[in-house]
Amino acid sequence: MNKNNFPDEKEWEKIVEDAFSSDEEHIFSEHYKLNKQQMLRRITMTKKTFNKKRGLAVIAAAVAVTAAIPLSVLAYEKLTAKIEKTGNYENTISIQTPVADTENTEASKYMYYEFGWVPEGYVPSTEKPGFTLDSEEIEGGISTQFYKLPDDMTLELSLPFSAECETYEAEGKTALINYREPHVLFNENPYTREVFVSFEGTSYVLDMSITKDISHEDLLKIIDNITLYPTEEMLYGDYIPWLDESNYQSISNPETYAYEENVRTIGDTVSKPYSGAGMHDGYDITLNSFELTDSFDGITTDGCGWETDYSELMDENGNIIENIRTTVKRGDGVYTNDEIISEESLPMHILKLNVTYTNTANVENEICISPIMFIMEDGKPVVNWEVQDEYSCYDSILGRGRQSHWFSVASDSEQKGSKNYLLLEPGESADVQIAFFVDDNVKDKVYVSFEVSGNNFGEYFDVSQ
């Protein structure tokens, strides 16, 4: 090799010969083949005639240049990243993106990431938006977001309710691992870690949320085998939520309205005229009946209309099991954590509504079933009455849910659309059963609206007991 690290003629010929004379058999794993197919779907390839002589020279030049110049100095100076404790329950990550080398014209304009190794049973997901990898056998996965940060900037991102943090150095990568503080009530949350992977010599960052089923050893192996590759087009969005200050501004709730003249009762009909603009409108809703019950009798579907087993919430008589209401004082996630203040038994009931939807449009219509339950306090509607000031209440029956959200909807299977939708022909009607949980404290002041626009609850039904 000559003194400028570029091969002379004889060395050049040797590079070309070695590159194309090997008799070794290359065996590719199934994971590699799957990744290859994913890559082919992501990148648009242009077919060109291959000039063998010129092609060999280009490949040999690429081999020589890559061997002579490390990837980390192709386009950028070195990146620095760290994570540290900044509060009792808060960690802060800091990433200093490098300065671009504007004189270098060989650097790829775009890059994207791929996993070189994942735990057994995990495959790239095509059905779960936001899940890069998941497993059919495990309720978990790896959810990712990929960003290119601005050059020459310092990013500081505070992570409240953070238990511990760790910096892991891999070849050409720095991973900042945040271990989330378990919620005082919801320890079953599968996302126990968030990982920010930065790549040396670039300003790219991969943000991964990791479920608890993936061991620490496997997580480090995943990080070890993540790589970047050049692409002909940008395969990620240019919006970076961390840098959007509006995400961290406190927004006060607007004034809400439920006009007394808009209250309706059994036998009344509310209408949403057809706009013809492709909206989910053009239907009438008639309230046929409602009842407050303590039994799951006749309730066999979830909020999307799919068959569901509610036996875990029933006693031997088919009635609702005991509901425990836990009152929590919310922490700020920095110096204080959430704290349980009290626990008490509070009966929970079921509000069952029977309504009829009628398609008033002149076309086949997929109608969204989306009611909301609220209560009236001091003449104003309140949706999340379990949340007041710095306190929140959680009911064991509901888990993560809210009483304002229906938990079951049922209709004729032939009229069911996608999820919580009805598919009706012009003039066709469908009977629908809708069920809400209602705690004993508010059963005498509940209302249901099928159209909430902004802060206006429109026409609504009085279903109080």
C-alpha positions, 0 to 999 in steps of 0.5 A: 500500500502506498503512503497515501493509503490508496492502493496501487495497480497491483494491490487494486487487482488483488482487491478485485480478485479476492472480492470475487474469487471466494468459493465459500458458501454464504448461509443466511439466517431466516431473520436475515432473509426477513430483514432483506424483504423488509428492506426491499419493501422500504427502498425503491430500486432503479434497475440499471445495466451493470458494467462489469469492469466499471462495477468491479472498480467501483466496488474495489474503491469502496472497499479500499476507502471504507477500510481507510476511513472510519465511519465515525469521521465520514460526516460528523465529529463525535457525539456525546450523550449521557443520562443522570439523576436530576430529582428524586423521581426524575432523570434527564438525558443530554445529547450533544449532536455533532457538527456536520463536515460540510466539505465531505460530499461522500456521506449518505443523505439519509439513513435508517436503522435495522435490528440485527438480532431480536429475541426468539419469537419476535418478528417485524410487525405489520399489523400493530402500528407503532410496534416495530417488533412483537411476538405472537406468544408474548404480550409485549414488543418493542415500539420505536420512533426514529429521529434525525436531530438538528446538527450542533445542538444540545438536547435535554429531555426530562423523564419524570417518574423515572426509577433508575438510569443507565448508560451503555456503550456499544460499538459505535453507539451510546444507549441511554436506558431509563427504567420507569418508576412503577405506578402505585396502582398499575404495576402491570404496565408492560413498558418498563424501559425507554431507551435512546440510542445515538449513533456515533458520527451521526445525529440520528437517535432511535427511541425504543420502548421495551416491554418487561418480558425482554430480559436485560441481557437480551436488551443489551444484545438488541442494542449491540446489533442495531445498525444504520444503513444508507437509503435513497429516501427519508424513511422517517418523519421530520417532526420531533415531539421532544423539541415541541414546547407545546407538549410541555405547556399546561392547557386549561380545560375549556368551559363546557356546556349542556343546555337544559333545553337540549335534554331528552328522555325515553322515546326521543330521537336526536339527529345528526344530518348527513353532510355528504363530506365523508364524515360519520354522520347522517343518522338518527338515534332513538332512546328506547329504554335504560336500566341500572342493574348489578348483573352482567346478564345479557352483556357478552361483548366489549367496547368494540362489539367483540365477544368477551368473558366477564366472569372474572368480574362476577360473583357466583350469582352473576353480579358485580364483585366488590369494587375498591376505590383507591384515592391517590394524591398525584406526585409531580414525578420529580420530587414526589411520587404518587401516594395512596391516600385511602381505599374504600369499598364503593358499589359499582352498577351497570347502566344498560341503554337500548337505542335504535340507529337509523341511517338517514343518508342516501348512501350506505353508511358506516356509523360510529357508536361513540357515546359519552357519559357525564354528570352535572355538578353546579349546572355544568357537565363533568366527564372525568369526575374521578379526577379532582384537583391533585387527587385521582380515584381509581376503581378496581372494576375499571382498571385503567378505564373511565366511567365516562367511556362505555365498556360494552356495545352489542348489535346484530352481527350482520349489521356490525361494521369495523370495531364500534361501527354499524354498517347500514343501508339507506333507511336501514335501522339497527338496535344497539345495547350499550353498557357503562359502569356507574359508581354508587355516588353518581347514579342519580345524576348521569346523562349520556350524549351521542354527539360532543363537539368541542365543549358542546354536549349537543342533545343529551339523554337523562338516564339518572336514577 
